[in-house]
């Protein structure tokens, strides 16, 4: 009997390989599930396994039920949850879409389910009321209130002129006096009083204290600045108006001494 040639062996092997490859390619398609397992109004997912409800339907207990779309609503494309939302100009209320009642001088906000007042009006209940600007006032940045012009301050819904004392200037603050003093003056009652800065001192803007401080290396003594007398083995401290002992010295009376343990 003639033995099978090597060519026949190769042909047989190639045929087996072809069948195996075909089975491997078909396996993912079969893994997507039997079409009979997909409920009505659904389709197999394009990628991966499983299924999803068709547009206009949502998943509920393994089935796809039709979405009951109320008037003035639109589908969201989601297969879970409500599956719809109200169109712009309507808001959800008891599973229906009710029209947003925009009052005169109002407009729909960015979300489309609420409203805001036009600039120059403020919301009062469900209406937009015009803002009454007093003399010497202007609308604020948000347009729903007002500020007094420079040189005026609010007092009982009016803008009254700020009386600026000599050596002072008006500020933009709505609090306090509405004015501040020039340097080197400070506020005292309704006036700006000059601060007498001693030699070796400088003006300090503060509502308390003398209104000045001594330069580094000097300390206040009454109304003048005197040099800081730094003892031996000491240095000016962080403030510059007193001194600290060098390490390892410690302060004793008005000088610096070594601790007894290292003498």
Buried (B, 14 or more C-beta within 10 A) or exposed (E): EEEEEEEEEEEEEEEEEEEEEEEEEEEEEEEBBEEEEBBEBBEBEEEEEEBBBBEBBBBEEEEBBEBEBBEBBEBBEBBEEBBBBBEEBBBBEEEEBBEBEBBEBBEBEEEBBEBBBEEBBBBEEEEBEEBEEBEBBEBEEEBBEBBBBEBBBBEEEEBBEBEBBEBBEBBEEEEEBBBBBEEBBBBEEEEBBEBEBBEBBEBBEEEEEBBBBBEEBBBBEEEEBEEBEBBEBBEBEEEBBEBBBEEEBEEEEEEBBEEEEEE
